[in-house]
Structure formats: structure tokens, C-alpha cells
């Protein structure tokens, strides 16, 4: 008798089934809720599991970004007709704004290809428009927080290992309410707090 093969829904603890076929910018957080790393994935071919492959790579190679410290992630969902070049530019715009430690392997000399760390907001907006055709009519703060996002928690099995099997999830954009307090965990509050702290330095 043939057995039903269980389909793996999780990759290193993250249920990636809701991301199938989507393109987006992802942000890893550690156990303290601090920003760890910003990356992007353009899932161009629904037959290829790009999200799964991306996270497996982040968990395996030397200098890996997806360590056991990462507890959850936000996935920013731009318009899905976004080109690969524009997606990379958006990813680097989030890097410029947040400056996560694991995107700064060489300090502030890292990741200057799109937007240099020492550029002002007005210069960044001009380069985004002139070079990458990204029109930012508001300030960068409001622009980056205008996208839908998916928050995905890392899950574990009963033995403490990363969960592998679960339910297939639909695409949803859960509203994470702002509690107006200093410890608010919504993306907007955390991002603004991080931006203010790094730009004071």
C-alpha cells in the first residue's frame, strides 16, 4: 500500500508556504527583537522554491545569517510586477534606513552599491528616482512603511528542534497594532526607533 508522503511546509523553522510565488524584502529579528539582517527574494518561477532555497543557504554557509538567534521575520510585499533590479534597490533602501549588523560585515563600507551610508535622505531619494526609477513623493520613512507585510514566527517541534511539517498557509497581511508604548513591537515603531538611533551616531 502506498503511503501518503508528508509535504514539508517549514524551512529551518519558518513556514514559507504563504510566500510561494511572491517577491519581497525580508527582515530577520533576534530574540531581543533587534534587526539582524535584510535580504530579498524574487520568486520568479512558482515551480522553483526560491524562498526555501534562500533560507537553506542562509542557514548553511560560512557566516550564515539565519542563526538560532533569529526568532521571527517580517516580509515586505511590494507591487508584484516589480523588476529584479528595483527589488534589489528597495532591499538596499531598507538596509540604508535600518543598517542591521549582519548587513555591515565590513562596517559602513559594506553595501554602498545602491545607496551610500553617508548620503542624506534627499540624495538617496534623488538617486532612487534618477537611477532606479523609484519615485518617493513622501519622506523615506513613510515610503518604506507604506507596504503590506507578513510577519512569520519561527516554530519549533516538541523536541526543541525546528518545525518541519504543518499546515499550508494562505497569503495574509496581518495587522500588527501599534500600542503607542516604548516597547511596541510593530514594524513601524521598531524601524523608526532603529533609524533614529543609528543616524544619531
Beta strands, then each sheet from edge to edge (+ up, - down):
strand 1: 10-11
strand 2: 14-15
strand 3: 23-30
strand 4: 35-42
strand 5: 70-77
strand 6: 148-153
sheet 1: 1+ 2-
sheet 2: 4+ 3- 5+ 6-
end
